[in-house]
Amino acid sequence: MATLDYSMTLKYALLWIGIGGFLAGAFIGSIAWYNSRKPAGWEDAETPDWVPKIGPDATDPADSNRQS
């Protein structure tokens, strides 16, 4: 009866979990950075279009379509 060796499968699974975690952390960190108060010298920096607005100053795109 042949024995199953999962050591390579485990190594690759942990590698991909690590890479995915790094990418997710970088993406979420970028969103947090662009939506936070900027340090000195960065106050006038523009936020990229791909960063969603979060927090109390975020505007809802649906609000611009409503008529008061």
ABEGO torsion letter per residue (X at the ends): XBBBBAAAAAAAAAAAAAAAAAAAAAAAAAAAAAABBBBBGAAABBBBAABBBBEAABBBAAAAABBX
